[in-house]
Amino acid sequence: MRALGYFRLGTESGLAGEPPLMELERSFLRFCQEQGYQPVATFIEMESPGQRGQPEYHRLLDYIREQGKGFQVVIVRDLDQLGASLEETLQRLLELEQLGAKVMCAGEGIADPLASALEAWSKQRAGAKVGDRVREAMRMRAMRGEGLGKPPFGYKIGVGHRFEVVPQEADTVRLIYRLYLEQNMGLRLIARHLNERGIVTRKGGRWSVVSIRDILRNRTYVGTYHRFGIRVSGSHPALVSSETFNRVQQQLSSRPRPRPRQYVKAPPFLLSGLAYCGYCDNRMIGVNRHQSWIRRRDGQRSYGHYRYYQCQSRTNQSVCQYHTRRADDLEATVVADLERQASPEGRQPRMPRYEPQAPERSQLQARLKALEHRFRRYLDQAAAGDMTHWQLRAAHQRLAEQREALEHRLSSLATEARQQAQEREQEERLTRALSRTGRWQSLSPAERRQLLQGAIERIVVYDDRVETRLRL
């Protein structure tokens, strides 16, 4: 029987302590040799923070479909490798079985993975009810002002689970507030002040801007406990007064941010990248030319600065005629054309009518949610013995077919919605850009450039005319 290996490696989902890649490969081959299987492929999920989905698992499914049903076994180190949750593990167990692949665990002696996973499901569902009671008890403790978790710097958990003051740490907290308010030190200077004097954090480390800011922002130091959305005032001794804390917050919010440096730039060519030669269809580039000459009438030297657009083919390739336009004249012509098209008689905005998708999308999502609840109900029945494993497999197959149809329609709706949103955004951007042409003289060069890029698709320049094509 052909054997396929599927393994997950990475730092997410508690996988940091797993064996390295080479060891997994060796254990897979050793297991195949012991069981008499023919190893043909391995699929290794190299997980990383922020990664979406598990592409290697889908490659595994595609491989099984291509090879045809039957005579294949998927080997994992343990059942946790199949999914991020127990429900996903059960979902994938049934999915692989429907494709004709048997799942085996190399690291655990599990004869029937489905039965083992259903037993774990039953225990998890029973534990969930206990978890709800635990969370409710924690909320009640928070309402009484009892400390939960790690206390902030300056406090410890004392008698009755209340915050008690740690004198040495409390002195450091008060010092930080005094340095900030009375000596007007910034966060970086306060961190340097503490580090230079050997005052360490709770873990014995050095202070940073972030740790100083967190202390100055923490309302716990005025004697208020906040947890689970519950705020209890006067639950423990305060280290600073409310007046001091409020003054610090005002000062933190009012500190000016450094302004970016301003650089003087030469006037830009506003139509760069938009203007094209009407004869060779190559772009027209902006050219600056400085010229000097001696006047005959008085012998004085004169200077001239010329800005114009010139066909790039002529400049770089010498394959087109000498087609040029003065920059100011061409830009004025284009702006006048935009103003004409912005007028009511010049252009009517085309606002496509779109059918609302929200009702259908909501209905599809609700049906998917109902399928998830039905699947969990089937798992509960199978775990309790009210449904056989064969009945569970058949029920899962029906649900998978319905889910695939619903997800396909949702994907189509999402594609349509993206296209419609792009068209609406493009039309609105064009309308906004054209509406600003009346204020052209008051706009900065950057604003003028932004207006042109938002409104114009292409400017085709001929010797006797200019065609301005909008982004429609």
N, C-alpha and C positions, 0 to 999 in steps of 0.2 A: 504494500500500500504506500502511495506517495505521501510524504509528510511535508507540511509547511510550518515554519516557525514564525510566531508573532510575539514581539517583545517591545516594551516601552522603556526608554531611558530618559532621564532629565531631572530637573530640580523641582518641577511642579508635582502636585498631588502626592507629596511625601515619597518621591522616588529617588531622593538624593543618595540613599544608602544601598541602592541596588548594585549587583555585580557589574563589573565593566563589560564592555562589548565582547571582548575576546572570550571571557569566561562564559557568557551566554551562548556564544556560538559553539564552544566546546561541549557545554552541557546539552545543547540541542542535538549535536551529532552523537554524543554518548547515549542519549536516551533513544535515538533512532536505531542505533546499533543493538542496544539491549532488547528493544521491542521488535526488531526485524523490519523496520520501516525504511523506505528509500527517501532520503532527504533531497528535496528538489529546489527549495527556495526559502529564504528568510525575509521577513518584513520587520524592520526595526524603526520604531517611532522615536525619533530624537526630539523630545519635547523641550520647549523653551518658553520663558515668560512672555505672555501676550500672544502665543500661538493659538490660532483658531482651528478647531476641528482636528482630526487625526487622519492625514492624507494616506499614511501607509496602510491603515485598516481598509480604506476604500480601494487601494491598489490590490490588497489581498482579496477582496470580494471580486474585483474585476478578473483577477487571475483564476479564481475558482470558476467563475462563469465561463471563461474562455476554454478551460480544460474540460468542462462538462461535469455533470453530477456524478457522485459516487467515487469510491476508492481514493478518498483523500482525507487526511487527518490534519487538524490544526493543533499545533503544540504550543502551549503557553507555560510560563513558569508557575503561575498560580492564577486563579480566577480573577483576581483584582486587576490583572493585566488587560482584560478585555474592555473594561469601561471605567469611567471616572466615578460612577455610582453603581450601587447594586442593581438598580432598575435598568441602567444601561447595559450592565453585564448580562442580565437575563435577556434583554432585548437582542443582544448580539449572539448569545448562545442559540436562541431560537432562529435567528437570521441565518447563521452558519449551517444549522441543521437542515433548514429548508433548501439550502444550496447543495445538500448532499455531503457536507463535511462534518466529521466527528471532531469534537474538541477534547483534548487530553491535557492534563496538568503534569509537567515534568517534575515539579518540585513537591507535589503533594500526591499521596496515594488516593485519589478520588475516582471511584469506579463510575459514578454517574454524576457529572458536573451539574446537570440541570436539577437533579434532586438535592444536591448539596447547596446550590444557590437558592433554591426555594426554601430550604430550611433556614438559611441565613436571612432570607427575606421575612420569614415569619417572626424571627427573633427581633429583627430591626423594627418591624411594625409595632411589636409590643413595647420595645424600648422607646419609640417615639412618644408614646403617651407618657412614659416616665419623664422624658425630656421636657415635655410641656409643663409638667408639675414642677420640675426643677427651675425652669425659667420663671414661672410665676412666683416661686419662693424667693428667687433672687430679686425680682421687682419689689416684693414686699420688704425685703431687707434694705433695698435702696430707699424706699419711702421712709424707713425709720432712720435713715442717715448712716447705715452701717457700711463700712468700706468694702468694696469688692475689687479684687484684682490688685495690681501693683499701685501703692500710694505714690503721690507726687513727691518730688524732692522737698525735704523739710518735714515730712510726716512719716509715721509708721502705723501699722495696724495694732491697736492696743486692746485693752479690756473691752468686752462687749462689741468687738469688731469696729470700734470707733477710731478715727484718726487721732493719733497723739503726736505731739511736737517732738522732733529730734533737735535738741538745742543747737548743736554745732551747724547743722544744715539750715536751721531757721535763721541763724545769724547771717549766713551767706545769702539767703533770700532777701532779708532786710537790707543787706549791703548793696545788692544789685539794684533794688528800688531806689536807695539813696543816691547811688552813683548816677543813675539815670535822671532822677528829678533834681537833686540838689547840685550836682556837679556837671549836669548837662552832658554826660558822656554818651556816645553812641554805642550800639550793640558790640561793634568790633573792639572799641576801646575798653569796654567793660570786660569782655572775654580776655583781652590781653592783660588787664589789671589783675584779674583773678589768677591767671596762669603764671604771671611773673611772681606772684606772692605765694605760689605753691598751694593754692586752694583748689581742691580737686572735686570732681563730680562724685556721685554716689558709688560709681564703679571704679573710682580712682583715676579717671581719665581727665583730659584737658577740656576746657570749656570752648564752645563754638558760638557763632552768631545765632544759630538755630536754637541751641539750648537756652541761651539768654532770652531770646524772644519768647520761647515757650513759657518761661517762668513769668515774664512780664505780662503775658496774655492769659495766664491761668487764673480763673475766678475762684479756684479752691482756696487761694491764700486769703480771701476775705471771710472765710468760714462757711462757704456755700458748697454743698455737695451736689454733683450733677451726674446722673447715670440713668440709662434707659428712658431718657426724655423726662426724668423727674428731677426737680430742683428743690433741695432742702436747705433753707437758710439757717445759720447758727448751729449746724450739726457738729462742729468741731472748733477748736480755738483758731482764731484768725492770726495771721502773721503780719498783715498790713491792714490799714483801715480802708473802708470803702472809698473815702475821699482821696486817699493816696492812689488807690487802684484806678479810680476814674480819671484822675489827672494824668496818669501814665497812659491810659488808653487814648485820651485826647492828644497827648503829645506824640504818641506813635502814629496816629492817623494824620496829624498835621505836619509832620516832618517833610520838607520838600524833597522831591526826588531830583537827582542830577539831570540836568538838561543835556540832550545830545548836542554834540558840536555842530555848528553850522559851517558849511563849506560853500564858497561861491563857485558856481559852475557856469560854463559858457552857455549861451542860449542854445537849446537843443533844436534839432531838425524835427519838427512835430510829425511829419509825414513819413519818417523813416520806417521801413517795413510795410508800409501801406501803399506807397506809390509804385506803379509798374509802367514800364514803357509800352505804349500802345502798338509798337512796331515789331518788337522782338520778345515781349512778355517777360523781360527780365526786370529786376527791381531797379528803381532809381535811387541813387545814393546822394546824401548831402555833401556838398563840397564848399569849403571855405577858401577864398583866394584873396591874398593881400598883394596890392600892386602900388608901386610908387613911380613918379615921373617928374620931369622938370618942366615947369610952365614956361612957354616961349615968351610970354609978355613981360614977365618979371624975373625969370630965372630961379624962382623958388621951387622947392620940392613939394609935391603933393602926394597924398596917400589915399588909397581907396580899399575898402573891405567889401567883398562881394560874397553873398551866400546864394547858392542855387542848387537845384536838383539836376542830376545828370544821369543818363542811361548807364547802368553798370557794365553792360556789354561793351560799350564804347570805351569806357575807362579801363577795364581789366582785360578785355579780349579783342578789342578793335574790330568787332564784327557788326556793329550797328552805326547808324549815322549820328551826327553830333546833335542829339536831341536834349535840350536843356530848358529849364524854367526857373526864373528867379524865385527864391524861396518865399519871400513875402507875397509875391503875386499869386503863386500857386496855392499857398495856404489860405489867402484871402478868398480865392475862387472856391475852394472846397468848403470853407465856413459859410460863404454865401449860399452855396448849394444846400448845405445842411439846414440853414435857416429857412430856405424855401420849402424843403420837405417837412420841416417841423410845423409849418402853418397848416390850419385845418384843410385848406384847399390843395395843399401840396402833397399830402400823404395821409391816408387813413390807416391807423394802426390795425394790424391783423391780430386779433385775439381769438385763437381757436377755442371752440367750445369743447370741453372735456366732460365725459361722463364721470360722475362721482364714483370712486372705487371704495370709499370707506365702508358702506354697508356690506358689500360682498366680501371685502377683506375681513371685516369683523366676524361675519358668519363663518368664513373658512377657518379663522383662528379659533372660534368657539368650537367648531366641529373637531379640530385637531386636539383641543383641550379635552373634549369629551372622549376622544379615542384614548388619550393618555389615562384618563380616569377609568375607562373600561378595561384597559390593559392591567392597571393596578388591581382592579376588582378580580380579574381572571387570575392574577398571581396570588391574591389572597385565597381564592377558592382552591387553586391547585395546592398551595401550601397547607391548607386545612384538610385536604383529601376529598373535597367536594367536586373536583374536576380531575380527570386523569391527565397524564402527561400528553397523551395523544390528542385529547380534546383541547388542551392548552396550545399545542402546536398548530392545530387546525384553526383555532380562534385567532392566534397570532398572525397566521398567514392572511386571513381575511382582513384583519386590522392593517397589516402592512400594505395590502393592495389599496385600501381606502386612503391610508396616509400618503402613499405615493401620489395618488391622483390629486389630493388636496394640496400637497406641497408643490406639485407641478403647476397647478393653477395659481397658487400664491406667487411662485417665481415669475410666471407670466405677468401677473398684475404688477409686481415690483418693477419689471422691465418697462412696462407701459408707463408706470408712474414716473420713473426716472426720465424717460423720453419726454413726457408731458411737462415735467418740471423744468427740464432744460429748455424746451421751447418757450414756456411761459417766462422763465428768467431772461432768456435772450430777448424776447419781445419787450419785457418791462425795462431791461437795461437800455435797449435802443430808444424807447420812449423817454426815459429819464435823460439820456444823453442829448437827444434832440431838443428837449425842453430847456436845456442849459445854454444852448447856442446864443440865445438873446442876451446873455450876460458874459459873452466871450471876453470883452475887454477887461472885466474885473477878475477873471480867472488867472491863477498862477500857471506857469509853464507845465508843472506836473499835472494840474487839473485839466488843462487843455489837452495834454497828451492822453490822459485817461478818458476824456470825453471822446476823442477821435477813435481810440482803440475800441471803445464800447459800442460805437455807432457804425463804424466803417469796416466792411469786409475787404474792399480793394478800391484803389484809385487808379484808373487807367488814363495815362497822359498822352495825348496826341499833340501835334504842333498847333492845331487849330481848335481843339476842344479838350474838355476834361470830363470823364465819366466817373461819378461817385456812386459806388455800389454799397448799399447798406447791408448790415447783418440781419437777414430775414430768415 
